[in-house]
Amino acid sequence: MDNRYDILQLLRHVADGSATPEEALSQLKRAPFEDLGYAKVDLHRGVRQGAAEVIYGAGKTPEQIAGIAAAMGERGCQNILITRLSPEAAKLVAETVPLDYHPVPRVAIAYPGERRELGHIVVATGGTSDLPVAEEAALTAQVLGNRVTRLYDVGVAGLHRLLANLEPLMSARCIVAVAGMEGALASVIGGLVDCPVIAVPTSVGYGASFGGLSALLAMLNSCSSGCSVVNIDNGFGAGYLAGMINQMEGLE
């Protein structure tokens, strides 16, 4: 059992008599994690949190990444997210694991399969240079079963570009605002919409941006209510949180 839906289906089978309690117990008592020596793969992450474990690719060898993904795939996991995966490593992992690789955000999806598209999340960027972080957020949200609209290069230097897209902004359940430089995009969007805004500062900018620190501080000091902030360049964290917010209504 790798997610709550599978367990619920199993319990329904027991209730309608198509599975015995002993059969259900046999499936449920399988180890909650698999020890590969170099990693302890959390096979019950989906049961506890609703989404399978995400593999952070940076710092791992291609063999380690492939081994973790394979262990999850053997237990029936699909759409396994691998973040910060270099093109070179992706090529090697793809030799043994089914892989859908996206080079701009350096994100891969192992064992790709069908996905839900619930609700509506908007991912907006200040500029084209923010695309790698924004795509990491957008793909993360999509893999977790959310419908995503991308609004790229709508920064405050040309505010009319943002205002020309009010309809998708107003219909969103959550918005991820990705921006470097002075990070003003999140505050502007936060002043227009009635849904949560997740601000993502990026390391894009000239010398005094201090690698994204100026955008981070500006977003933390936003005067718009309902804005939260994740770490510099943390598109994954923003996409994951946006997905949880978006799907909360469906869980009630």
Rosetta blueprint (number, residue, H / E / L):
1 M L
2 D L
3 N L
4 R H
5 Y H
6 D H
7 I H
8 L H
9 Q H
10 L H
11 L H
12 R H
13 H H
14 V H
15 A H
16 D H
17 G L
18 S L
19 A L
20 T L
21 P H
22 E H
23 E H
24 A H
25 L H
26 S H
27 Q H
28 L H
29 K L
30 R L
31 A L
32 P L
33 F E
34 E E
35 D E
36 L L
37 G L
38 Y L
39 A L
40 K E
41 V E
42 D E
43 L L
44 H L
45 R H
46 G H
47 V H
48 R H
49 Q H
50 G L
51 A L
52 A L
53 E L
54 V L
55 I E
56 Y E
57 G L
58 A L
59 G L
60 K L
61 T L
62 P H
63 E H
64 Q H
65 I H
66 A H
67 G H
68 I H
69 A H
70 A H
71 A H
72 M H
73 G H
74 E H
75 R L
76 G L
77 C L
78 Q L
79 N L
80 I E
81 L E
82 I E
83 T E
84 R L
85 L L
86 S L
87 P H
88 E H
89 A H
90 A H
91 K H
92 L H
93 V H
94 A L
95 E L
96 T L
97 V L
98 P L
99 L E
100 D E
101 Y E
102 H E
103 P L
104 V L
105 P L
106 R L
107 V E
108 A E
109 I E
110 A E
111 Y L
112 P L
113 G L
114 E L
115 R L
116 R L
117 E L
118 L E
119 G E
120 H E
121 I E
122 V E
123 V E
124 A E
125 T E
126 G L
127 G L
128 T H
129 S H
130 D H
131 L H
132 P H
133 V H
134 A H
135 E H
136 E H
137 A H
138 A H
139 L H
140 T H
141 A H
142 Q H
143 V H
144 L L
145 G L
146 N E
147 R E
148 V E
149 T E
150 R E
151 L E
152 Y L
153 D L
154 V L
155 G L
156 V H
157 A H
158 G H
159 L H
160 H H
161 R H
162 L H
163 L H
164 A L
165 N L
166 L H
167 E H
168 P H
169 L H
170 M H
171 S H
172 A L
173 R L
174 C E
175 I E
176 V E
177 A E
178 V E
179 A E
180 G L
181 M L
182 E L
183 G L
184 A L
185 L H
186 A H
187 S H
188 V H
189 I H
190 G H
191 G L
192 L L
193 V L
194 D L
195 C L
196 P L
197 V E
198 I E
199 A E
200 V E
201 P E
202 T L
203 S L
204 V L
205 G L
206 Y L
207 G H
208 A H
209 S H
210 F H
211 G H
212 G H
213 L H
214 S H
215 A H
216 L H
217 L H
218 A H
219 M H
220 L H
221 N L
222 S L
223 C L
224 S L
225 S L
226 G L
227 C E
228 S E
229 V E
230 V L
231 N L
232 I L
233 D L
234 N L
235 G H
236 F H
237 G H
238 A H
239 G H
240 Y H
241 L H
242 A H
243 G H
244 M H
245 I H
246 N H
247 Q H
248 M H
249 E H
250 G H
251 L H
252 E L
